[in-house]
């Protein structure tokens, strides 16, 4: 029974690392983001491939272009084998991109700059964790984008401007 409790505790610690990653991304907290990766961690996410330390800059450059973001994690599966573990976490991210924002970075390049858009991205974090000096951190991450959807932001302004937006049954956001 002791071994099962140790594995359960390891899984809780590993899940907390995944959740801290999401918090750091959404709050653009560099110190917190860097804390989830080992110094020699490797990262493949979207068009980025390289050290996780450089991914922090890549991610923040993209996120700085957005009004807000929210990353949610579900279906987190973790396998522990001694001081190494593997996880797969399904995630969904919500992003708001303002009218007029132009960028050639990542999925932002697909933004229609003539409108405000909500962007929904869903995928998986596939991670290899290592416990070093008693602490679990990500040693390698593969971020997979399963789908991306751009949506016109439904606003009362859009209706006023005669954009032909049907607001019936949809959320109306007043600016």
QUIMOQUI-V911648 format. One record per residue. PHI is phi in degrees with one decimal (NA if undefined). OMEGA is omega in degrees with one decimal (* if undefined). NEAR is the number of other ideal C-beta (glycine too) atoms within 8 Angstrom. Layout:
[[PHI;OMEGA;NEAR] [PHI;OMEGA;NEAR]]
//
This chain:
[[NA;179.4;4] [-58.4;180.0;5] [-62.4;178.2;6] [-63.7;178.6;7] [-66.4;177.4;8] [-63.7;178.8;8] [-64.8;177.8;9] [-61.6;178.5;8] [-64.0;177.5;8] [-61.2;-179.8;13] [-63.8;177.7;11] [-64.9;178.9;8] [-62.8;180.0;9] [-66.9;177.3;14] [-59.0;178.5;10] [-61.2;176.9;8] [-63.9;179.2;13] [-62.0;-179.9;14] [-67.1;177.9;9] [-65.1;175.9;11] [-57.4;-179.1;12] [-62.6;178.4;12] [-60.4;-178.5;10] [-62.9;179.1;14] [-62.7;-175.8;12] [-68.8;-179.1;10] [-96.6;-177.1;7] [52.1;-179.1;9] [-99.8;-174.9;8] [-59.9;-178.3;9] [-60.2;178.6;6] [-65.7;-179.8;11] [-62.8;-179.9;13] [-63.0;-176.5;9] [-71.1;-177.7;9] [-88.7;-177.6;11] [-112.1;167.7;13] [-69.1;-176.9;10] [-57.4;-178.8;5] [-100.6;-178.5;6] [-64.3;178.5;14] [-109.5;-173.6;10] [-135.9;171.3;15] [-126.7;-177.7;8] [-150.8;-177.6;9] [60.2;-179.4;7] [-86.6;-179.6;4] [-88.8;173.2;11] [-146.2;-179.9;5] [160.1;-179.8;7] [-64.0;178.3;9] [-61.7;178.5;12] [-61.4;177.0;9] [-77.7;175.7;10] [-59.0;179.3;12] [-55.4;177.7;11] [-64.6;179.8;7] [-57.1;-178.0;9] [-64.4;-177.6;12] [-67.6;176.1;10] [-62.5;178.5;9] [-70.7;-175.5;12] [-65.5;178.9;10] [-64.2;179.6;7] [-81.3;-173.1;10] [-104.1;177.4;10] [-68.2;175.5;5] [-162.2;176.7;7] [-141.7;172.1;11] [-150.6;178.9;7] [-107.9;179.8;10] [-119.8;-178.3;9] [-114.7;174.9;11] [-146.0;177.5;8] [46.7;-179.7;6] [-94.0;178.0;11] [-108.4;-176.8;7] [-132.3;173.7;11] [-118.0;-177.9;7] [-112.2;175.1;10] [-138.6;-178.3;5] [67.3;-178.7;4] [-96.9;176.5;5] [-126.1;178.2;10] [-146.2;177.4;15] [-127.1;177.9;10] [-139.9;170.5;14] [-134.1;-178.9;11] [-123.6;172.8;13] [-77.8;179.7;11] [-139.6;171.8;13] [-132.4;179.8;10] [-121.2;177.1;11] [-112.3;-178.9;10] [-131.5;172.7;11] [-112.8;178.0;13] [-118.4;-175.1;13] [-79.1;173.5;7] [-52.7;176.5;7] [91.2;179.7;5] [-74.9;177.5;10] [-117.2;179.3;6] [-160.1;173.9;10] [-108.0;-176.4;5] [-93.0;173.1;8] [51.2;-177.7;8] [-73.1;176.5;10] [-61.5;-179.7;12] [-62.2;-179.6;8] [-88.3;-177.6;6] [-65.5;174.5;13] [-81.6;-173.4;6] [-69.4;-179.5;8] [-85.0;-177.5;4] [-141.3;167.5;9] [-76.5;-179.6;10] [-134.4;165.5;12] [-98.5;179.7;11] [-118.8;178.6;14] [-111.2;-179.9;11] [-126.4;178.6;12] [-132.6;-179.3;11] [-172.7;-177.3;11] [-139.2;168.0;10] [-100.5;177.0;15] [-110.9;-169.2;10] [-121.5;164.5;14] [-110.4;178.7;10] [-103.4;171.0;14] [-132.8;174.3;11] [-96.4;177.6;10] [-125.1;-178.1;8] [51.1;175.9;3] [78.2;-176.3;4] [-125.3;176.0;6] [-80.0;173.1;10] [-145.1;179.4;13] [-76.8;176.0;14] [-98.2;177.7;11] [-152.0;176.9;9] [-126.3;169.5;15] [-116.1;177.0;9] [-96.4;-177.2;12] [-110.1;172.4;8] [-94.1;178.8;10] [-83.6;176.4;6] [-159.8;178.2;7] [-135.5;178.4;10] [-133.9;176.0;7] [-99.0;-178.8;9] [-132.2;172.4;8] [-58.0;176.7;9] [-77.1;-179.0;11] [-79.3;-179.3;10] [-130.9;174.5;11] [-65.2;176.9;10] [-63.4;-179.8;7] [-61.2;178.7;12] [-67.7;-179.9;11] [-64.0;-177.7;6] [-81.0;177.4;6] [67.2;-178.9;5] [-79.5;179.2;7] [71.4;-179.2;4] [-85.5;177.1;8] [-84.4;-176.4;5] [-91.5;-178.6;8] [-65.9;177.5;4] [74.0;-179.9;2] [-120.0;179.1;7] [-67.4;175.9;4] [-111.6;180.0;9] [-110.1;176.9;8] [-91.2;-179.7;5] [-91.6;*;5]]
//
